[in-house]
C-alpha cells in the first residue's frame, strides 16, 4: 500500500515509543508503520518538522535517525510539495502524489490523519480518532498493518443489516472507483442489498456455474449496469463466494444472502495481497465468456 501519514500521526508514533499500554488503534498504527510492505509519501519539509519536533526527546532521538533513514532509503515516495509552508502539508502531498505520473502507484492509497477533514469528500482518508469496528477506519488501519495476512469480521460485529451494507460500501469506496470488480459465486446470490452499493460505473465480471447462469441471466444483467458473465460447467473450478478488486480480496464463508446479523454462522475475510490476487486471476482461464 501507499500511505500518507499526516505530521500529527507521525508525531503520535514518536510520542508513544515508550508507551507499554497501547490501545488497539495505537498498536495498529505501530504495525502499519513497521510493515515493510508499505510505502510512505514524504518530503523534506516533513522530515525537518519531525527532526525539530523531537530534538528535545532523547528517547525519540535514538529511534528517529535510523527510522527516517530506513523509510527514506527503502520505503519512501519523495514528493516535492508545491506550497512553501507546511500548514497544509498533508493536502499538498496528497495532490502531489496523485499528479505525479512518474510514480508507479499501488492500487490502494491511504491518507491517515488524527481528525477528519470536514472539507474533504474523498473516501481514502483513515481517521484515527474515528476507528470503530467494523467501519472503514478500523478495516484499513488493521489491514495496512497486517497485509499480506487477512483480517476477519464476524456476524457479531454487526448490529444491523444496514451496517453490513454500509461496510461493504465503505470497503469498495476506498479502492473501486472506476475499477473492475470480479465476483465469484457458484449460486448467483444477488438477494442482498449490499450489491446495490456497487458503483454503477464499475465493470463487473461475474464468475459462476453455467447452470446457475441459465436460471439467473436476466437478474444479473438488471442488477449491474455494466456486467460481463463467465461460466464453467465444472464444479471443481468454483465454490467460493469472493469479491476481487485489483489486489483486494473479500471472501465470505456462507452464501451472500445469508450475511444477516441474526444468523450466527458466517464471517468475512478481507485480504490485500498481490500474490493471492494473481493466483485467483490465473483460474479465470477456466471460464467461458457468455455473450448476451
N, C-alpha and C positions, 0 to 999 in steps of 0.2 A: 504494500500500500504506500501511497504518497501522502504525507501528513504534514500539515502546517500547524504548529503549536504557537499560540499567542505567547508573548513575552511573559504574561502573567502565569500561564500554565507552566512554562519552563521554570519560572521562579518558584512555583508551588513545589516542583520536583526538588529543587535545591534546598528549599526551606524544610523539607521533610526527610532529608537523607538520614538523619539520626533519629527519626521517629520510629519506635519499635511497636507502635499500636495503631497502625494504619487501618482506616476503614476500607471497605471493598472497592470503592471508586478510586481511592488513592493507590491501593495495591494494583488495580488495573492500569492506572496511569503509569506506574513504575514498569509494569510488564510491557506496556506499549513502547515506552522509550527504550527499554532494554531488548526489544525484539529486533534481531538483526535483519529480519525480512522487510522492515520498514525503511523508507527513505524520508528525510526531513527537509522541508523547504526552509532555508535560512538566508541570511545576508550579513554583511559586515556590520551594519547598524545593530542588528540583533545580538551578534556576538559581543560587540563593545558594550552594549547595555548590560548583558549578563555578567561580564567581567567587572564592570563598575559597580553593579548592584551587590556583588558578592565579595568585593575586595576586603571587607571587614570581617568576614567569616572564615576563620582558619579551617574549620571542618569542610565547608563548601569548597574552599580553595584547593584542598587535597584532591577533590574529585573533578573540579571544574576543568583544568587544563587537559588531563587525559580524556575526559568525556568529550569536550569540544573537539579535540584533535581527532578522536575516533569518528565522531559524526562528520566532521569536515572531510576527512580522508576516505571514508568508506560508505557513508550513508546520507550524503547531502545532495540537495539540489540547490545550487547557489544562484539566487536571483538578485539582480540589481534593482532596488526599489526606485520608483520614479520620483517620489516625494523626498524632500530634503530633510524633513524631520521624522521622528519616529512615532508621532502621535497616532497616525492611522496605519501603523506598520503592518498589521495583520491583513487589512484590506488591500494595501499596496502589494504585499507579497502574493496574496491570493490572485489578484489580477495579473501580476507579472508571471506567475506560474501558468495561468490559463492562456495568456497571449504569446508565450514563448514557444514557437514552433520547433525549436531545435531540441527540445526535451522529449525523450521517449517516455511518455507518461504511462503510469499504471491505470488500470480501469477503475480503481477506487481512489478518490482524492478526498481526504477529510480535513476539515478545519476544526481544531479543538480549542475551545475557549472556556473561560470560567463562567461567564454570564452570557445570556442571549443578547444578540444584536437585534434590537426591535425593528431596525430598518431593513434587515436582510430577509429576503424571501427564498433564499437558497436552501436546499434540502441536505447539503452535505456538512452542515455545522453540527458538531457534537458538543453539548453543553455540560460541563462537569457539575454545575450546580443543579442540574435537572436530570441526573441519572436515576432512573427508576425502572426496574424490571417490570414489563418487557418492552419499554419504549426504545426508540432507535438509539438514544444516547447510551443506554446500557448495552444494547446489542453490539454496536460498532466499537465502543470503548473496549468491551470484553473481547471482541473478535480481533481488533488490532493488536491486542496483547498476546493472543493465543495462537493466531494463524501460523502455520497451516492446520493446526488442530481445530476441531469443531467445538461449537458451543451448543447447548441444548435448552429448549423451552418445553415445559410440560403443561398438561391441561390445567393444573392448579395455579399456574402463573397468570391465568386469565379469569377475570370475574364476569365476563360477558362475551357474547358472540361479536358484539361491536368492537371489542378490544382485539379479538383475533383478526378481524378485518383491518382495523387500523394498523396493527403490527405488520401485516403483510404489505399494506400500502406504504408504510414508512420504510421498510427494508428496500422495496423496489424503487422508491423515490430517490434513494441515495445513488443508485447505480444505473437505473434502467432507462433514463431519459434518452429516447431515440435508439436504444439498444435492442438487439434481437433477444427475445425471450423464448427459451426452449422448455416445453412442458412434456414430461414423460409420465404417462398414466395408462395402464392397460384397460381401465374400466370406463374412461371418459366421464370422470366425476366432475360435472360442471355445476352441481347444485350446492354451491357455497358462494356467498356474496363476495368473498374476497377476490374472486375473478373479476368482479365489476370494477375493482380498484386499478386494474391494469391500464397503463397509459394507452389511450386509443391510437397514439402514434407509433406504438411498438409493433414490430412484426413478430407474430407468434408462430413458432414452429412446434406443432403438436405431434408427438410420437405415441402411437397406440397400437393395439391389436386390430387386425383387419376386421374381425367380427364385430368389435365394439364400434369401429368407424362406420360400418354399414348401417347400424341402427341409430347413429347419432350425428351423421354428417351435417344435417340441417342445423342442429343445435350448435355445433362447432362454428359454422360459418356465421350464425347470428350472434353468438357470444362475443366473438372477437372481430374488430373492424378489419384487421389485416392478418390473415392466417394462412399458413401452408400446412397440409396434413401429410404425415408419413406413417406408413403402417408396415407391420410384419405379421405373418401367419404363424411364426414360431414363438411359442410362449416362453422359451428359454432366453429370448432376447429382451423381454420386458416384463418386469414385475413391480418395479419401484414406482413411487409417487414422488416426482422430483421436478423442481424448477431450477433451470440453469440460466444465469445471465453473466456472460463473459466468464470470469473465474469465481463467481459467487454461486454457491450451491445450496438450495433449500430442499431438505428431504423430510418427509413425514412417514411414520410407520403405520398409518391407517389410511383408509380412503379419505380423500379431501372433504367429502360431505360429512364425515364423522368428526371434523375438528370443531366440536362443541364443548364448552366448559363442563357441561353436565355429564359428559362421557369421560370417565377416568381411565382411559385406555391408551392415550396417544402422547407422542412427543414430536417436536420439530427440531431437527439438527440443521445448523447453519455453518457452512464451511467456506473459507476463502483459500483456495489452493489451485494454482495453475496446473500442477501435475495431475491432480484428480480431474480437473476440468478437461484436460487433454485426453485422458483415458475415457471419459464419458463421450467426448466428441468422436473418438475412434469407432464407437459402436453404431454411430449414425448410418454407416455404410450398410448395415443390415436391414435398413428400412427403405421402402419404396414410396416415392412422392406420388400422391393421388391428385390428378387433375380434376377439378370440379366439372 
